[in-house]
Amino acid sequence: MKKYKREFKWMLCLLLCTICITLSAQNPFFNKKKKTPPPQLLPEISNSEQDTLPTNIVEIINSNITEGLKENNEETNFLFGDVVLKQGDLFMQCDTAILYKYDNSVLAYGNVIIQQPDSVNVFADSLRYFGDKRKAILRNNVVLSDSINKVFTNYLNYDLNSKRASYHYGGMLTNPNTQLVSETGYYYLNQKEAFFKDSVLVLDDRFTLKADTLKFHTETEFVTFLGPTNIYLDSLELYTEAGFYDTQKNYAEFTRNPRLDKDGQIATANKMLYDGKQQITTMMGNAKLVKENQIATANTIVYNEKTKLTKLTGNAKFVEEDRVATANEIRYDDNNQKIYLDGNAHYRDGTPRDIRSDVIVYDSKNKSYTTEGKVAFKTDNQDIKANESYYDEANKMTTLIGDVVMVDSTNVITADTVHYSDESGNAKARGQVVWKDTTNQTIIYTQAADYNKETEFIKTFGRSLMTTLMDGDTLYVAADTLMTIQNDSARVLTASSDVRIFKKDLQAVCDSLSYNDADSIFHFYKNPIMWSDTSQFIADTMLVKLKDKKIDKIDLNYNALILNSPDELFFNQIKGRYIVAFFEESELHLMNVIGNAESVYYALDDNKAYIAVNKSICSEMKVHFDNNEVQYIDSFEQPKSTLYPMTQVDHNNLKLKGFKWAVDKRPDNISELGLKMWQLKLLETTTQKLK
């Protein structure tokens, strides 16, 4: 009977071994001949290593069937059904297990569970456990879970001492918010940190992430990027090769080759910060933002998703097609489509226009810009300065405000405001306008003026003054309206309404005049009166001919009358239909009187005392002057002459028809030209200011 029992026992052991061999043949842990075995991240423990390890025996708590096998003093237990093993505070459960007591290791199969007292549980189909080192290799349908996270894989290595889990053939870590998938993963449960490498994919309620390598803090959900990484947030895509993302705070920093792509807008920089709560993205160092035909560069670029405001600081530059803008700081407001250039602002728009100012605001929607602070324009042939400006691109209208100065090759214009049309070339200058023709040394002072740069047309409104050089002296022409226009190669000047002229040796008043520099002739119309030294000229119209900017000849047409008096007591008088006065070196030299000539001449002795008066009538006469005083008169064609003693004549009756000594109308200085106070003050400063 004992013999049969012994035979049965050996048959049972043989059956158990056969089952174990069969199971081991199906298990990668024992399949030594398998071509592609799973990775052995934890090396097998040699006998020599085991001798040095502390003993922490794996105990059998339960098994439905337990059989032992001892060979060469090496004991092995075969466990079947509801197997429970214990090592200290560690429990292991499975359907079937082999406990190798000689090296304190376990092979477990079917519904494997490892339980640790800190709520760490591991589930798998099979387990190889090295008890002395407390290291486990788990295979197939592996799940490691703690209080928050779970790791899913088919191949997991787990160090129960350090609580370090790793996989190398694909796995996934999950928590309530996030799923992380990768080829390789390391999870440090004590530190709450996980490392993922190769084809990393993170799925989160807030974002999707693809990376090469990253670190993830499972408690704070803090992600550290350790290689090329792509993050997708709604319509925003971020790329970096280093940095971190705090998912709880929704804050990220990208520190190596960062790139942002949102709705076709691409941003790059040395470093990039993303604040998801504030919806602010900051690009630092060689920052660049590209959107369609717009390129923005700066030391730092900040984009606010809430306000749609982009701010560039430090070497800021904005380029849109042919528009180029630079400033210390540039702000682009996407809501109102305005670009603000602040500090050393510089703007070019593809035209010859080049603008510099303290502040420039460009309105992309309305195609216009304004400036604040001192502004300077440059075009092909014109420099412009002002305190403020506004440009309407649609209507091609420029408005300049405050201390406006416009300079080109031949003209200088200053005014309070200027409105200028690019298309027509017409401009309106208002408020203390000064226009200077540097070629002809002519200056106009007026309250308002319209002009055209191309045609060199200018028309003034309000009391106006023109100054120009004549015979080495300044000629002042004042009128209510002045107008100049370029005809072919000649410039024509007209003045109208209350015209007054002052020059040290020449003064005049009339209703209107014109001057053509082609023939250098002044035309005086409507009751003109002219004075030169002690002489007064009156006629229906007058022509003053210049030669080398000096008076060469004066034509008095119709009802001509010349009065001359050194003392305004007695008046030499010359009257005729026409009178032509000739000048030498700007002094009256000779006068021809043509048609119905009449004269009243007071003779003087050597002591300049009056001795007699002569009245003559003839068809024509010549009057000779010296030092602007009558010397003698030649009469022609049946002259009639009467000589009167000074004491025997009524001098009032000797006054010819039309006699009027209009000295009260004679402007003796520039203050009598009817000018405004500002014009008089500017006369003192403009010459130096405009140089």
C-alpha positions, 0 to 999 in steps of 0.5 A: 500500500505504501508503495502505491502511495509513493507511486501516486505521489510521484505521478502527481508531481510528474503531472504538476511538472507537466502542467507547469512545463506546458504553462511555462511554454506558453509564458514568455518568462520560460520560453527561452527559444522565442525569437523576440522575447520581451525586454528583461529590464531587471536582470535575473538574480544569480545565486552569488547575488542572492547570497548577499541579499537580506532575507525577506521570505515569501510566505504562502497564505492560501492555496487550494492545492499545494505540492512541493518538489525538492531536488538537490536541496532546492525546494519548489512549491506548486500552488493551484487555486486562490493562491495568496502569498505574503512578503511582509506587508505585501500580498500577491494573489493569482490562480496558479503560482510556483514558489522557488524557495531556494531563491525566494522568487515566484512565478504567478499566472492568471488574475495576478494581483499585487497589493501594497499598503499604500493603495498601490495595486498591480494587476496582470496575467502573469508575474515573475517576482524576485522576493529578495530584491522585491522586483517584479516583471509583469506581463499581459494586461498589466494595470498598475494603480495608485489613488489617482493614476493608472498605468496600462501595458503588456510589459511592466517592470516594477521595483517595489522598494523604490516604487519605480515602474517602467515599460518599454513596449508601449503603455499608457498612464491615465488620471481623471483628466489626462491620458499619456501614451508612449513606447517607453515609460517610467513611473516613480510613485513616491515622487509622483513623477513619470517619464515618457519617451518615444511617440508620446501622446497626451490626451487631456480635456484642455489640450493634446500633446505629442512629444519625443520625451517628457516628464509628468508630475502625476499629482500637480499634472506638471509637464516638463518637455525634454525633447521635440513636443507639439501641443494642440489647444483648440486652434492653437499649435505649440512646438518646443524642444524644452520647457514645461506646462503646468496644466493646473495653472494652464501656464507653459514656458517653451525654452528651446526653438519654440514655435506657435501656430494659431489660425495661420499666424506663426510665432517664433522666439528664443523663449515663449511663455503661455498663460492660458488663464489670462490667454496671454502669449509672450515671445522673448528674444528674436521674437517673430510673428508672421500672419499672411502678408504681415511680419512682426519682429521685436525683442519681445512680443506679447499677444493677448487673446482676450483683448486681441492686442499684440505688443512688440517691444525693443527693436520693434518692426512691423511689415505689411506688404510695402508698409514698414513700421519701426518703433520702441514699442508697437501695439496691434489691436486686432479688434479695431485693426489699429497699429500703434507705434510708440517712441522713435516711430518710423513709418514707410508705406511704399510711396516716397513718403517716409514718416518719423514721429514720437507716436504713429497710429495706423488704422488698417481698416480705414487706411489712415494714420495719425501722429502725435508729438513732433513728426517729420516727413520725407518724400522724393523732394520734400521735407515736412515737420509738424506737431501732429499729422493725419493721413487718409489713404483712401482719399490720399489726404494729409493733414498737418497740425501745429508748427508745420514746416514744408521744405523742398528744393525751392520753397519753404512753407510754415503754417499752423495747419496744412491739408494736402491732396496727393492726387491733385497736389492741392494744399490748404495752409491755414494760420500764420502761413509763411511761404518762401521762394528760395530761388527768387528770394520771395516770402509771403506772410498770410493767414490762409493760402491755397497752393499747388506744389506741381504748378507752383500756384499759390493764393492767399486769403486775408491780409497778406504780405509779400517781400522780395529783394529789389535793388539790394533792398526789400520790397514789401507788397501788402494786399487782401489777396495775393496770387502767384502762378507759373505760366510756362517758364514765367511766374505771374504775381497778382495782388488785389484789394487795398494794395500797399507797397513799401520800399525805402525809396519807393512806396505805392498804393492801388486797388490791384497789381500784377507782376510777370517775371518774364518781362519784369514789369509791375502793372498797377490798376485802379487809382494807383499812387506811387511815391519816390523820395519827394515825388508822387505819381498818379495815373489811371494805370501804371507800369513799372519796368525793372532791370536787374531788379532795379526800377528802369522805367515807369509808364503812367497811362491816362490822366497822368500827374506827377507832383514833386515838393521838397518841403510840401509847401509848393508843388512842382506839377507835371500832367499829361495823357501819358508820362514815361519816367526813366531812372538811373541807378534807381533815381529819377533821371528823365521824364517824357510827358506826351499829350496835353502836357502841363507843368507848374515849376517853382524855380530856386536860387542857389540858396534853395530859395523860391524865386518864381513859378512857371506854368507851361502848356504844350503837346509834349515836354521833357523834364530833367531831374537831378537828385530826384529834384526838377532841374529844368523842363523842355517844352515842345510844339507851340508851348505856352509859358507864364512866369509868376513872381512868388508874391504875385500869384495865387498858388492854389489856383496854380494846382492842375486838375486832379491835384491831390497830395495824398501823403496820408495814404503813403506808407512810410514804413512797414507798420503802415501796410495794414498788417497783423501784429503776428506778421510784423513780429514774424518779419523780424524772425522768419528770415533766420528761422527759415534758413 
